[in-house]
Every structure is written in structure tokens, then in C-alpha cells.
Amino acid sequence: MKPYVKSNKNDRVDAEAICEAMGRPTMRFVVVKTAAQQDIQTTHRIREELVQQHTAKANQIRGLVGEYGLVVPVGIGQLRTALPRWLEDAENGLTDDFRFLLAGLAEDLRYLDDRIATVTERIALHAKTDPMAKCLMKLRGFGSITASALAGALGDAKAFKRGRDFAASLGLTPRQHSTGGRDRLLGISKRGDRYLRTLLVHGARVVLRYTEGKEDNLSHWVRQLAERKHVNVAVIALANKTARIAWSITCHDNAYDPDRAARAA
């Protein structure tokens, strides 16, 4: 309704804008989620926040320990291995006060590990029991997290007229800046749900990485595209196509077929 607010924001102007938006025949509305869909979306939002806290905590530990001249290779596994060694080594230059603080930080990191594992298990359980998520897990680049998140966000697939509309809602279609009859397409719009878009893009990147030796039409299509375009362009195109396929098999209750997927528009 924001484009229909004519002046300063107040209740009267907001109500008038709502009435104006409701009267537009081409207005798009968000489908109301069920309680179950809202629950799974909440689970994903909590996990996303926990992962961010986990990353921040690991970076904090690296930075603080680095002030004492101790450095660990990249990777959370390397940090987990190094923490007990740092605490037990009496000759690494760490003071008793800092060892006490570092032990607390290590405990915080373990707590976040456990919380993330618990929430991830609930997501995996949902992916195994939800019919839509089980169907989506057959797509390439989809695991339990992506399938569960997409099943919770997609809701009633018939709310979108076609697969491109769903891909556009995730920000995977080009922005357009055309005028005077001249079409000009820019990069992807990045509108909509950043979390879902990130999952689809990372899944597409994995699929592209392991297409060598596969002879199905979808693998041929993405390999040929990667040869003509930059690899990131091919990844986004595959993520876009995957979103459209997910909409199609959900809306029309179709089985996933990689050969048909390569021909999907």
C-alpha cells in the first residue's frame, strides 16, 4: 500500500491507501500461511540467527587470541581443535585471566553448536515428514534445509500464475530499466526472501561443480551455459530454473525429471 500513500503517514491516510490498493484489479497479495508453515519458517529464522551468532563468536575468539600471537587455520573445525590445546598449553603466553575468559568463550561456542544441531534436527525431521518437502528433496542441489524452507515459504503454489513469478518473488530475475522502446536488463533484483535465495544459489553452485561426467540434459545445459557465460551467471540461471521447477512440481503435482527440467522455461 505504500505507493498509494499520498502524504504524511497517519491512520486516515493509511486506511485510504489500503482501500485504494484493494480496488486495483492487478494488485498482488501475500497468501496467508498456515500455522504449520509459520512454525517451520520460525524454525529457519531461529537457525539463521544462531548461525550468525556462531560465526560472530568464532571470529571474536580468533581476534582475541590473535592478540597473543596464536593463529589457527581457517575453518570452524580447526578452531574447535585448537581451543583445548590453547587452554592446556602452559607455555603459549596466555595469562590466567585470559584463560578463564577463553574457557567461557569456548563454552559459548559449544552451546551454540548444540543449539544449531538441535534446530537442524527438527528441520530434517520436518523435511522427512512433510509431503511437499519430500517431493522437493528430489531436486538437485536440495537438502533437508532447502526443501523444508521452500516448502514453508511457498505455501499454496497456485498463488503464483507461473514459475517465473515465483522466481521473481525470490529476487532471481533481472531488474529492468527500459525506456523509449529500448529494453535494458540489469542484474538480479535481489527482492524477496534473502534466506531462500541464498540457499538456492548455494545449491546451484554445488550442482554446477559436480556436473562433469553426467549425461542428462540438465547437466549438458548448465555446462554449456557456463562455457558461454561467467560461472556466476550460470549459477544464478540454474537457481532461477530450480525455483521454477520447484513451483511446477508443487503446483501441478508432477514428478521431477532432469531431462524435462532442462527444457523448462
ABEGO torsion letter per residue (X at the ends): XAAABABBBBAAAAAAAAAAAAABAABBBBBBBBAAAAAAAAAAAAAAAAAAAAAAAAAAAAAAAAAAGBBBBBEAAAAAAAAAAAAABAAAGBBAAAAAAAAAAAAAAAAAAAAAAAAAAAAAAAAAABAAAAAAAABBGBBAAAAAAAAAAAEBAAABABAAAAAAAAGABBBBBBBGGBBBBBBBAGBEBAAAAAAAAAAAAAAAAAABGBABAAAAAAAAAAAABBAAAAAAAAAAAAAAAAAAAAAAGBBBBAAAAAABX
